[in-house]
Amino acid sequence: MDPKSVAKQMMIFNKTAFDNHFRAMQAWHEQTERVVNKFWEKSPMFPEEGKKAITEWMTAYKKGCDDFKKLVDENFRKVDAFFKET
């Protein structure tokens, strides 16, 4: 079998595995966020500034995840383009 074909199949497998894992982690994060938000709504022990800090942290986390996903997707596109050229 052609080494380029094997490498391309490995790249496709890794991209699929990454995408599936990323979607699962994203779903887990969204569910956890919903549970935590419901808890905050009902709990008087969290001050507003604490809620604001955690909300900002969650927003930064989401942005970091989105940026990471874009970077990984771009690199997979570059590898795919490399295989198309050769």
ZIURJO-V970970 format. One record per backbone hydrogen bond with DSSP energy under -0.5 kcal/mol. NH is the residue of the N-H (numbers start at 1). CO is the residue of the C=O. E is the energy in kcal/mol with one decimal. If there is no record, write none. Layout:
# ZIURJO-V970970
{{NH,CO,E} {NH,CO,E}}
This chain:
# ZIURJO-V970970
{{6,2,-2.1} {7,3,-2.6} {8,4,-2.5} {9,5,-2.3} {10,6,-2.3} {11,7,-2.3} {12,8,-2.5} {13,9,-2.5} {14,10,-2.7} {15,11,-2.5} {16,12,-2.4} {17,13,-2.7} {18,14,-2.6} {19,15,-2.9} {20,16,-2.5} {21,17,-2.4} {22,18,-3.1} {23,19,-2.4} {24,20,-2.1} {25,21,-2.6} {26,22,-2.5} {27,23,-2.4} {28,24,-2.4} {29,25,-2.5} {30,26,-2.5} {31,27,-2.3} {32,28,-2.4} {33,29,-2.6} {34,30,-2.1} {35,31,-2.1} {36,32,-2.7} {37,33,-2.6} {38,34,-2.1} {39,35,-2.1} {40,36,-2.6} {41,37,-2.1} {42,38,-1.4} {43,39,-1.5} {44,42,-0.6} {46,43,-0.6} {47,45,-0.6} {51,47,-2.1} {52,48,-2.5} {53,49,-2.1} {54,50,-2.3} {55,51,-2.4} {56,52,-2.4} {57,53,-2.1} {58,54,-2.5} {59,55,-2.2} {60,56,-2.4} {61,57,-2.3} {62,58,-2.4} {63,59,-2.3} {64,60,-2.5} {65,61,-2.5} {66,62,-2.6} {67,63,-2.7} {68,64,-2.5} {69,65,-2.6} {70,66,-2.4} {71,67,-2.3} {72,68,-2.6} {73,69,-2.7} {74,70,-2.4} {75,71,-2.1} {76,72,-2.4} {77,73,-2.2} {78,74,-2.0} {79,75,-2.2} {80,76,-2.5} {81,77,-2.6} {82,78,-2.1} {83,79,-2.1} {84,80,-1.7} {85,81,-1.8} {86,82,-1.7}}
